[in-house]
């Protein structure tokens, strides 16, 4: 990915991930743990409610079994059942029902006739005598069971009304006594208050009573026979548990079942506040981590950016006098960055070492060049000496004609001047340069150099001087001579070039971004061949028949001695541009100071 190729982006992404990943894992773990705990609490609540329901069922059965046995054993009740008089039996049934706080009390004669029916609204009297529990009780068995009725489920106990002979242990049956407790809406409401759960009582898959609204009963009807654990009621999710009511009972009608439900939506509603708090915390943490990682990335990359920019400028200009100074804005608000400062100081030390090496190499190169040039100088001197020697021989003859005498004297004078120029150029190149530094106006200096280099009928010099260029501290005279030399070379390069007849030499100044001053001289002349370009600063290298080959070598010594740089770009038959860069204040090199 291109995005990750940047060091700052990699640091930013890594820092953000290191903060976000653990936070995400922590939030997921907390959320899973809290949700799991809430789900377990829901299931535990259902199990506790089911246990309480079972205990209540067994308690009710035990209670009414005892009550029914006591009442059935009373002589009065036996006499009334034996009397087989419904009006009398009805009053007695009502009395005993109210005494034991039962919801229903039923008396039947041994013939199967219904004698009394007190309470139990919704139970059809004509069907009571035919119920299996009544028939089983008439055979002497005690029966526990459940009966369905329109308002709920009746939990009933039926015991025989009988006399057992103490002598023969024979049993004489008079009839049956049935006592019941209603599992209706009121009972469901009481269970809800105790268990904090909704309750529904069903028989044959039909809801008979529930704490939920009747409009929600339809989805409850088939729950007892399904394997699902949740149901949607009234816009909320409920978890539920089906509990058979008739466990272990002999007479069961219609598979009576209690459905215990708890609202999962309501129970988990408190988690929303936790999730919201976790979400806000996560967002704040992510933003903080993002900003922090961005800040850390910037504290690493901003100093590197300053250092890289300086390295890039050094590579582009070859100027080894540049120094890295990290501003506070690059270091950041935390103070000095030791690593960045170390890198900057190491770079500065490296450039200083390279600069010293270059100076020493330049001096050695200069001295080596002097040795190599001895042959060239000897050759250059030999020709004038031979001419002078020939002229002296002419002068030794007696009666030398006047024209020949004048020619010999002229040759001696011309060759002596030539020898003097050769010696002067060699000395200028070889000896250390002493600079006279003073403030100088570069634009005025360029104008003066252009005027001095101009000759009659020569190529014009076009000036493009930047008015924002400020005066600098340099050796104006030596710099002027360098410019004159370069302008003269440019004029010679354009002589005889047809395309350059109507062109001009361009001399311009500019302020560089690093605070240095630039001078550019461009011509449209013959240019320099690519194979000759690396050698143009070598002493006595020239492509001109009358050139000395020391002009550009001396120019480079002067410019570099002032702490500047000189570079040449050229294309054959297109033209040449020479670029000078000078510091605002000359930094004299030790070898030339």
MISE-512168 format. One record per atom (N, C-alpha, C): x, y, z; residue in one letter. Coordinates in steps of 0.1 Angstrom, whole numbers, plus 5000, padded with zeros to 4 digits. Layout:
# MISE-512168
XYZA;...
END
This chain:
# MISE-512168
500849885000X;500050005000X;500950125000X;500550224991X;501350344991X;501250425004X;500150415011X;499950485023X;500950445033X;501350315034X;502250275044X;503650285040X;503950345029X;505350365025X;506050475033X;505150565038X;505650675046X;505950635061X;507150675066X;507450635080X;506450695090X;506050825087X;505050885096X;503750815096X;503350765084X;502050695083X;502150555090X;503350495089X;503450365096X;503450375111X;504150485116X;504150505130X;502750545135X;502050625127X;500650665130X;499750545131X;499850455121X;498950335120X;499350245132X;500650225134X;501050125144X;500650175158X;500750305161X;500350365174X;498850355176X;498150385165X;496650375166X;496250235169X;496850135161X;496449995163X;496849945177X;497949985182X;498349945195X;497449995206X;496850105204X;495850155213X;494450105211X;494050095198X;492650045195X;492549895197X;493549815193X;493349675194X;493149625209X;493949665218X;493649625232X;492349675238X;492049805233X;490749855238X;489649785232X;489749745219X;488649665213X;488449535220X;489549465223X;489549335229X;488949355243X;489349455250X;488749475264X;487249505264X;486849595254X;485449625253X;484649495249X;485249415240X;484549295236X;484449195248X;485549185255X;485549095267X;484549145277X;484449275280X;483549325290X;482149305285X;481849335273X;480549325267X;480049175268X;480949085263X;480648945264X;480348895278X;481248935287X;481048895301X;479848945307X;479549075305X;478349135311X;477049075305X;477049055291X;475948995285X;475748855289X;476848775290X;476748635295X;476248625309X;476648715317X;476248715331X;474748745332X;474348845324X;472848885324X;472048765319X;472548695308X;471748575303X;471748465314X;472848445321X;472848345331X;471848385343X;471848515346X;470948565356X;469448535352X;469148565339X;467848535334X;467448385336X;468348305332X;468048155332X;467948115347X;468848165356X;468748135370X;467448175376X;466948295372X;465748345377X;464548255372X;464648205360X;463548115355X;463647985363X;464847935365X;464947805373X;464447825387X;464747935394X;464247965407X;462747975408X;462148045397X;460748055397X;460047925395X;460647835386X;460147705384X;460147625397X;461247635404X;461347565417X;460347605427X;460147745428X;459147795437X;457747745433X;457547745420X;456147695415X;455947555419X;457047465418X;456847325421X;456647315436X;457347385444X;457247385459X;455847425463X;455247535456X;453947575459X;452947465456X;453147405444X;452147295440X;452147185450X;453347145454X;453447035464X;452847075478X;453147195482X;452647245494X;451147245494X;450547305483X;449147305482X;448547165482X;449147075475X;448646935475X;448646875489X;449746895496X;449946835510X;448846905519X;448747035518X;447747105527X;446347055524X;445947045512X;444547015509X;444246865511X;445346785510X;445146645513X;444846625527X;445646695536X;445346685550X;443946735554X;443646855548X;442346915551X;441146815546X;441346765534X;440346675529X;440146555537X;441246495542X;441146375550X;440446405563X;440746525569X;440146555582X;438646575580X;438246645569X;436846675567X;436146545564X;436746465555X;436146335551X;435946235563X;436746255573X;436646165584X;435646215595X;435046335593X;434046385603X;432746305602X;432246265613X;430946195613X;429846275606X;429846405609X;428746485603X;428746475588X;429946485582X;430046485567X;429646345562X;430046245569X;429646105565X;428146085565X;427546145576X;426146135577X;425446215566X;425846325562X;425246405552X;425346335538X;426646285536X;426746215523X;425846095522X;425746015534X;424945895534X;423445935533X;423046055538X;421746105537X;421346125522X;422246165514X;422046185500X;421046295497X;421146405505X;420246515503X;421046635498X;420846675485X;421646785479X;421546915487X;420246965490X;420247095497X;421047095510X;420846985518X;421646985530X;423146975528X;423546895518X;424946885515X;425547015509X;424747095502X;425347215497X;425747315508X;424847325518X;425147415529X;426447375536X;426547245539X;427747185546X;428947205537X;428847185524X;430047205515X;430547345515X;429547435515X;429947575515X;430747615528X;430147555539X;430747585552X;432247535553X;432447415549X;433747355550X;434747425539X;434247455528X;435047525518X;435647655523X;434747735530X;435147865535X;436047835547X;435847725555X;436647705566X;438147675562X;438347605552X;439747565548X;440247655537X;439447755533X;439847855523X;440247795509X;439347695505X;439547635492X;438747705482X;439147685469X;438447755458X;437247675454X;437247535457X;436147455453X;436147335463X;434847295466X;434647175474X;433447105468X;433646975465X;432646895458X;432346765466X;431046735468X;430646615474X;429846525464X;430146395464X;429446305455X;429046185463X;427846125460X;427346005466X;427945885459X;427945775467X;428645655461X;427945605448X;426745655446X;426045625434X;426645705422X;427445795425X;427945885414X;427146015413X;426146025421X;425346145420X;426146265427X;426046385421X;426646505426X;425746565437X;426246565449X;425446615460X;425646765462X;426846815462X;427146955465X;428347005456X;428247125452X;429347185444X;429447335449X;430447365457X;430647495463X;431847555457X;431847675451X;432947745444X;433247685431X;434447715425X;434847655413X;433947705401X;433747835400X;432947885389X;433547845376X;432747805367X;433247765354X;433347615353X;433347535364X;433247395363X;431847345360X;431647275350X;430247235346X;429847125356X;428747145364X;428247035373X;427946905367X;427446905355X;427046775349X;428246695345X;429446755345X;430646675341X;431446635352X;431146685364X;432046655376X;431946505379X;430746455381X;430646315385X;431346215376X;431446255363X;432046165353X;433546175353X;434146265360X;435546285359X;436246155365X;437446115359X;438145995364X;438546005378X;438846125383X;439346135397X;438146095406X;436946125403X;435746095412X;435545945411X;435645885400X;435445735399X;436545665406X;437845705405X;438945645412X;438745655427X;438345765432X;438145785446X;437045695452X;436045665444X;434945575448X;435445435450X;436545405444X;437145275446X;438045265458X;438245375465X;439045385477X;440345445476X;440645495464X;441945555462X;441945705464X;443045765469X;443145905470X;443845955457X;443246065451X;443646105438X;444046255438X;445146285432X;445546425430X;445646445415X;445146565410X;445146595396X;444846745393X;444646765381X;444346905376X;443146905366X;442246995368X;441147005359X;441247145353X;440847145340X;440847275333X;439447335334X;439447465335X;438147545334X;438447675327X;437347745323X;437547865314X;438447975321X;438547975334X;439348085340X;440748045345X;441147915343X;442347875347X;442447725348X;443347675357X;443547535360X;443247505374X;442447405377X;442047365391X;443047255396X;443747285407X;444547185413X;443647115424X;443346985422X;442346925430X;442846795437X;442246765449X;442546645456X;441146575459X;441046455456X;439846375458X;440146255467X;439346255478X;439546145488X;438146075490X;438245945493X;436945875496X;436345915509X;435045915510X;434345935523X;433945795527X;434445735538X;434245595541X;434345575556X;433945445559X;434045395573X;434745265573X;435845255581X;436645135582X;436245065595X;435844935594X;435444855606X;436744825614X;436744865627X;437944835635X;438144685637X;437044605635X;437244465638X;437644385626X;436844415615X;437144335603X;437944405593X;438144545595X;438944625586X;438344635573X;436944615572X;436244635560X;435944775558X;435844815545X;435644965542X;434344975536X;433545075541X;432245105535X;432345245530X;432045265516X;432145395510X;430845455509X;430845585513X;429645665513X;429645765500X;430845795496X;430945895485X;432345945484X;432546065478X;433846125477X;433746275481X;434946325485X;435146465488X;436246525479X;436046625472X;437046685463X;437246835468X;438546865470X;438947005474X;439947055463X;439747175459X;440547235448X;441047375451X;442247405444X;442847535445X;442947585431X;442447705428X;442447755414X;443847815411X;444447775399X;445547845393X;445047935382X;444548055387X;443848145378X;444748275377X;444148375372X;444848505370X;445348555383X;444548545393X;444948595407X;446148515412X;446148385410X;447248305414X;448548335406X;448348355393X;449448395385X;450048525389X;449148625393X;449648755397X;450448745410X;449948655419X;450748635432X;452148565429X;452148475419X;453448415416X;454348515409X;453848605401X;454648705395X;455248795406X;454448835416X;455048915427X;456148845434X;456048715436X;457048635443X;458248615435X;458148585422X;459248545413X;459748645404X;459048755403X;459348865393X;459448805379X;458548715376X;458448655363X;456948655359X;456748655346X;455348635341X;455048495341X;453748455344X;453248315345X;452048305336X;451948185329X;450848145321X;450548005324X;449247975326X;448747835329X;448047785316X;448447665311X;447847615299X;447347465301X;446347435294X;445947295293X;445547265278X;446047155273X;445747115259X;446247225250X;447447295253X;447947395245X;447147525244X;446147535254X;445347655254X;445647735267X;445947865266X;446247945277X;444947965285X;444847935298X;443747955306X;443848075315X;445048115319X;445248235327X;446648275326X;446948405326X;448248455325X;448348595330X;449548635334X;449848775338X;450048865326X;450148805314X;450348885302X;448948925297X;448849035289X;447549065283X;447048955274X;445748945273X;445148835265X;445548845250X;445948965245X;446348975231X;447648905229X;448448875239X;449648805237X;449548655240X;448348605242X;448248465246X;448448365234X;448048415222X;448148325210X;449548265208X;450648355209X;452048295207X;452448205218X;451748215230X;452148125241X;451547985240X;450547965232X;449747845232X;450647725228X;451547745218X;452347635214X;453747625219X;454047705229X;455447705234X;455847575241X;454847515248X;455147395256X;455647285247X;455347285234X;455747175225X;456947225216X;457547335218X;458547385209X;459947385216X;461047395208X;462347385214X;462947525215X;462247625211X;462847765211X;462947815225X;463947905227X;464147955240X;463748105242X;463348165231X;462848305232X;461648315224X;460848415228X;459548445220X;459348595221X;458848655210X;458548795209X;457148825213X;457048905223X;455648945228X;455649095231X;454649165225X;454449305228X;455749385225X;456449355214X;457649425211X;458849395220X;458849295228X;459949265237X;460249115235X;461549085237X;461948945237X;461848885251X;461248765251X;461148695264X;461848555263X;462548525274X;463048385276X;461948315284X;461848185282X;460748115289X;461147975293X;460347915302X;460647785306X;459247715309X;459047605303X;457847525304X;457947425316X;456947435325X;457047345337X;455747265338X;455847125336X;454647045337X;454147055351X;452747065353X;452247085366X;451846945372X;451646845363X;451046715368X;452146615370X;453346655374X;454446555375X;454146455386X;454146325382X;453846225392X;452446205395X;451446275390X;450046265393X;449446145385X;448446085391X;447845975384X;446746015375X;445946115378X;444946165370X;445246295364X;445546295351X;446046425345X;445146445333X;444546565332X;443646595321X;444346715313X;444646685300X;445046785291X;446446845293X;447346765299X;448746805300X;448846955306X;448446975318X;448547105324X;450047155325X;450347275321X;451647325321X;451647475325X;452747505333X;452947645336X;454147705328X;453847815321X;454947875314X;455447995322X;456747995324X;457448095332X;458248185322X;458048315322X;458648395312X;459248515319X;460448555313X;461048685318X;461448765305X;461248895307X;461548985295X;463048995294X;463648945283X;465048965281X;465349105277X;464449165270X;464649315266X;464749395279X;463849375288X;463849455301X;465049425309X;465449295310X;466549265318X;467849315313X;467949325299X;469249365293X;469149515290X;468149585294X;468049725291X;469149805298X;469449755310X;470549835318X;471849825310X;472049715302X;473249705294X;473449815284X;472349875280X;472449985270X;473350095276X;473050135288X;473850235295X;475350195295X;475650065298X;476950025298X;477650025284X;476849975274X;477349985261X;477550125256X;476650215260X;476850355256X;478150415262X;478250385275X;479450435282X;480750375276X;480750245272X;481850175266X;482150235252X;481050265245X;481150325232X;481750455232X;481250545241X;481850675243X;483350665247X;483550575256X;484950565261X;485850515249X;485350415241X;486050365230X;486350475220X;485350555217X;485550665207X;486550765212X;486450805225X;487350905231X;488750845231X;488850715234X;490250655235X;490850645221X;489950605211X;490450605197X;490950735192X;490150845195X;490550975191X;491851015198X;491950985212X;493151025219X;494350945214X;494150815211X;495250735205X;495650785192X;494650815184X;494950875170X;495750995171X;495251095179X;496051215181X;497451195187X;497451105197X;498751085203X;499751015193X;499250915185X;500150845176X;500550945165X;499551035161X;499951135151X;501051235156X;500851275169X;501851355175X;503251295176X;503251165180X;504451085181X;505151075167X;504251045157X;504751035143X;505351165139X;504751275142X;505251405138X;506551445145X;506651405158X;507951435165X;509051355159X;508751245153X;509851165146X;510151215132X;509051245125X;509251275111X;509551425108X;509151515117X;509451655114X;510951685115X;511651635126X;513151655125X;513751585113X;513251465110X;513751395098X;513551465085X;512351535085X;512051615073X;513051735071X;513351805083X;514351905082X;515651855078X;516051745084X;517351685081X;517451635066X;516351575062X;516251525048X;516351645038X;515551755041X;515651865032X;517051925031X;517751935042X;519051985042X;519951885034X;519851755036X;520651665028X;520351675013X;519051695010X;518651704996X;519251834989X;519251944997X;519852064992X;521352054990X;521951985000X;523451954999X;523751874987X;522951764985X;523251684973X;523051754960X;522051854960X;521751924947X;522752024944X;523252094955X;524152204953X;525652164955X;525852064962X;527252024965X;527852114976X;527052194982X;527552284993X;527652215006X;528852195011X;529052115023X;529152215035X;528852345033X;528852435044X;527552445051X;526552375045X;525252385051X;525252305064X;524552355074X;524452295087X;522952275091X;522752165098X;521352135102X;521152195116X;520152285117X;519752345130X;518252315132X;517952235141X;516552195143X;515752305150X;514752365144X;513952465151X;513052395161X;512452475170X;511552415181X;510352365174X;509852415163X;508652365157X;508852235151X;510152195148X;510452065142X;510651965154X;511152005165X;511351915176X;510051875183X;509151975185X;507851955191X;507852015205X;506651995212X;506452065225X;507151995236X;507751875234X;508351805245X;509851835248X;510351935240X;511651975242X;512651905233X;513951905236X;514951855226X;514751705224X;514751665212X;514751525208X;516151475207X;516651395216X;518051355216X;518451285204X;517551195199X;517951115187X;518051205175X;517051305173X;517151395162X;518351485163X;518651535175X;519851625177X;521051545174X;521151415178X;522351335175X;522451315160X;521351285153X;521451275139X;521851395132X;521351515137X;521751645131X;523251675133X;523651655146X;525051675149X;525951585141X;525551455140X;526351365132X;526451405118X;525351445112X;525351495098X;526251615097X;526251715106X;527051835106X;528551795107X;528851695116X;530251655117X;530651585104X;529751505098X;530151445085X;530451545074X;529551645073X;529751745063X;531051825065X;531351855078X;532651925081X;533751835078X;533751705081X;534851615077X;534951605062X;533851595055X;533951595040X;534451725035X;534051835040X;534551965036X;536051975038X;536551935050X;537951935052X;538651845042X;538051725040X;538751635031X;538751695017X;537651755013X;537651824999X;538651934998X;538752015009X;539752115009X;541152065008X;541451955016X;542751895015X;542951835001X;541851764996X;541951704983X;542151804972X;541451924974X;541652024964X;543052084964X;543652094976X;544952144977X;545952044971X;545751914975X;546551814969X;546451814954X;545151824949X;544951824935X;545651944928X;545652054935X;546252174930X;547752154929X;548352104939X;549752074939X;550151964929X;549251864928X;549551764918X;549451814904X;548451914903X;548251974890X;549452054886X;550052114896X;551352194893X;552452104888X;552451984894X;553551884889X;553151844875X;551851814873X;551551764859X;551651874849X;551551994854X;551552114845X;553052154841X;553952094849X;555352134846X;555752114831X;555251994826X;555551964812X;554852064803X;553552104807X;552852194798X;553552334799X;553852374811X;554552504813X;555852514805X;556552394807X;557852394799X;557652404785X;556652344780X;556352354765X;555952494762X;555052554770X;554652684767X;555752794768X;556752764777X;557852854778X;558852834767X;559052704763X;560052674753X;559852754740X;558652754735X;558352824723X;558752974723X;558353054734X;558753194734X;560253204735X;560953114743X;562353114744X;563153094731X;562553004723X;563152974710X;563053094701X;561953164702X;561753284693X;562753394698X;562853404712X;563753504717X;565153474713X;565553344714X;566853304711X;567153334696X;566253304687X;566453334673X;566553484671X;565753564678X;565853714676X;567253764681X;567753704692X;569053744697X;570153714687X;570053604681X;571053564671X;571053674659X;569853714656X;569753814646X;570453944650X;570253974663X;570854104668X;572354094670X;572953974671X;574353964672X;575053984659X;574353974648X;575053994635X;575354144633X;576454164626X;576854304623X;575954354612X;575654484613X;574954554602X;573654484599X;572754464609X;571454414608X;570554514601X;569854484591X;568954584585X;567954634595X;567554754593X;566554824603X;565254744604X;564654704592X;563354634594X;563554504601X;564654424598X;564854304605X;565154324620X;565854434623X;566154474637X;564854504645X;563954574639X;562754614645X;561854484648X;561854394638X;561054274639X;561654184650X;562954184651X;563554104662X;563254154676X;563354294677X;563054354690X;561554334693X;560654344683X;559254324685X;558954184690X;559654084683X;559353944687X;559853924702X;560953984705X;561453964719X;560454024729X;559954144726X;559054204735X;557754124736X;557254074725X;555954004725X;556053874733X;557253804730X;557353674737X;557653694752X;558353804755X;558653824769X;557253854777X;556353924770X;555053944776X;554253814777X;554453734767X;553753604768X;554253514779X;555653514781X;556153444792X;555653504806X;555553634807X;555053694819X;553653654822X;552753644812X;551453604814X;551353454819X;552153374813X;552153234817X;552553224831X;553653294835X;554053284849X;553053344858X;552353454854X;551353514863X;550153414865X;549753354854X;548553254855X;548953144864X;550153094863X;550552974871X;550653024886X;551153134888X;551253184902X;549853204908X;548953264900X;547553294905X;546853164908X;547153064900X;546452934903X;547052864915X;548452874916X;549052794926X;549052854940X;549252984941X;549353034955X;548053054962X;547953044975X;546753064982X;546253204980X;544853214979X;544253344976X;544053414989X;544353544989X;544053635001X;542853714997X;541753705005X;540553775002X;540453905010X;539754005004X;539554125011X;537954135012X;537454095023X;535954095025X;535354225029X;534254255023X;533554375026X;532054365020X;531154435026X;529754435020X;529754475005X;529054394997X;528954424983X;527554404978X;527154494968X;525854484961X;526054394949X;525454274950X;525654184939X;525154234926X;523954294926X;523354344914X;524254454907X;524854544916X;525754644910X;527054574905X;527454474912X;528654404908X;528454334894X;527254284892X;526954214879X;526954324868X;526354434871X;526254544860X;527754584857X;528554604867X;529954644864X;530654534856X;530454404859X;531154304852X;530654294837X;529354314835X;528754314822X;529354434813X;529554554819X;530154664812X;531654634809X;532354574819X;533754554816X;533954444806X;533054344805X;533254234795X;532754274781X;532054384780X;531454424767X;532554484759X;532554454746X;533454514736X;532654554724X;533254634715X;532554684704X;532154574695X;530954584690X;530354484681X;530354344688X;530454334701X;530354204707X;528954174711X;528754044715X;527354004719X;526854074731X;525554114731X;525054194742X;524854104754X;524754164766X;524554094778X;523154144783X;522254054785X;520954094791X;520954064806X;520554174813X;520554164828X;519154134833X;519054034842X;517754004848X;518053994863X;518154114870X;518554124883X;517454134893X;517454044903X;516354034913X;516554154923X;515554244924X;515654354933X;515654314948X;515254194951X;515154154965X;516554094970X;517454094961X;518854044965X;519454144974X;519854104986X;520454194996X;521954194994X;522654294999X;524054294999X;524654185007X;525754125003X;526454025010X;527854065013X;528453985022X;529854015026X;530753915018X;531553975009X;532353894999X;533553974995X;534353924986X;535453994979X;534954034966X;534454164965X;533854214953X;534754214941X;536054254942X;536954264931X;537254124925X;537554024933X;537853894928X;536553834922X;535453854928X;534153804922X;533853874909X;534154004908X;533954074895X;534854014884X;536153984887X;537053924877X;536553784873X;535953714883X;535453584879X;534253594869X;533353694872X;532253714863X;532753764849X;533753854849X;534253894836X;534753784828X;535553694835X;536153574828X;535053484822X;533953464830X;532853374825X;532153444814X;531853574815X;531153644804X;532053644791X;533353664793X;534253654781X;534153524774X;534253414782X;534153274777X;532753264770X;531753314775X;530353304769X;530353374756X;531053494755X;531053574743X;531853494732X;532953434736X;533753354727X;532953234722X;532153174731X;531453054727X;530353084717X;529853214716X;528853254707X;529353314694X;530753334693X;531353384681X;531253284670X;530753324658X;530653234647X;529453144647X;528553154657X;527453064657X;526253134651X;525753084640X;524753154632X;523453174641X;523053074649X;521853084657X;521953184668X;523253224672X;523453314683X;523653454679X;523653484666X;523853624661X;522953724667X;521653684669X;520653774674X;520253744688X;521053654695X;520753624709X;521753694718X;521453694730X;522253774740X;522653674751X;523653714758X;524053644770X;523153684781X;522653594789X;521753624800X;522453624813X;522453734821X;523053734834X;521953774844X;521653684853X;520553714863X;520953674877X;520353734886X;520553704900X;519253664907X;519353594918X;518153544925X;518453514939X;517453524947X;517553484962X;517053344963X;517953254968X;517553114970X;516853084983X;516052974983X;515252954996X;516152935008X;517352895007X;518152875018X;518852995023X;518553115018X;519153245022X;520453275014X;520853195005X;522053214997X;521653294984X;522653354978X;522453434966X;522953354954X;522153354943X;522453284931X;522753374920X;523753334911X;524053414899X;524153314888X;523353344877X;523253254866X;523753324853X;524653264845X;525153314833X;524853214822X;524053254812X;523653154802X;523953214788X;524553124779X;524753164765X;524053064756X;524053104743X;523453024733X;524552984723X;525752954728X;526852924719X;526952784716X;528252744713X;528452604707X;528252504718X;528352544731X;528252444741X;529452364743X;529452274753X;530552194757X;530252044754X;531151974748X;530851834745X;530751754758X;529951654758X;529751574770X;531051514776X;531851474767X;533151414772X;534151514777X;533951644774X;534851744779X;534351814792X;533051794794X;532351864806X;533051834819X;533451704822X;534051684835X;535451744837X;536051794826X;537451834827X;537551994826X;536452064825X;536552204823X;537252284834X;537252224846X;537952294857X;539352254859X;539852164850X;541252124851X;542152234846X;543252254853X;544152364848X;544752324834X;544852424826X;545352414812X;544552334803X;543352304807X;542452234797X;541652334790X;541752344777X;541052444769X;540752384756X;539652434750X;539252394736X;539452504727X;540052624732X;540352734723X;541752734720X;542052774707X;543452774703X;544352864711X;543752984715X;544553084722X;544353084737X;543552994742X;543252994756X;544352934765X;544352984777X;545452934787X;544952814794X;543652794796X;543152684803X;543152694818X;543352824823X;543352844837X;542152934842X;541452984833X;540353084837X;539353014846X;538752904842X;537652844850X;538252774863X;539552724862X;540152674874X;540352774885X;540852894880X;540953004890X;539653054895X;538653054886X;537253104890X;536753004901X;536952874899X;536452784910X;537152804923X;538452824922X;539252854935X;538652974942X;538353074935X;537853204941X;536453174947X;535553114940X;534153094944X;534153004956X;534952894955X;534952794967X;535652854979X;536652944976X;537353014987X;536453104994X;535453154988X;534453244994X;533353165001X;533353035001X;532352955007X;531152924997X;531352944984X;530252924975X;530552804967X;529652784956X;529752674947X;529652724933X;530252644924X;530052684909X;529752554902X;528852554893X;528452434886X;528152474871X;528352374862X;528252404848X;527352304842X;526352344834X;525452254826X;525552304812X;525652204803X;525852244789X;525452134780X;524952174768X;524652084757X;525252134744X;525952044738X;526652084726X;525652134715X;526052254710X;525252324699X;523952384705X;523752384718X;522552444724X;522952564733X;523952544741X;524452654750X;524852604763X;525352694771X;525952664784X;525352754795X;525152694807X;524752784819X;525652754830X;526252854836X;527052844848X;526352904859X;526252824870X;525452864882X;526452884894X;526353004900X;527153034912X;526253054923X;526552994935X;525853024947X;526853074958X;526453184964X;527253244974X;526553264987X;527253244999X;526553265011X;526453415014X;525453445023X;525253585027X;526553655033X;527253565040X;528553615045X;529553505042X;530653555035X;531653455030X;532253375042X;532353245040X;532953155050X;534253115043X;535353185047X;536653155041X;537153015045X;537652945035X;538252815037X;539652835043X;540152745052X;541452765058X;542552775048X;542552705038X;543652705028X;543752835021X;542652915020X;542653035012X;542553165021X;542353155034X;542153265042X;543353355043X;
END
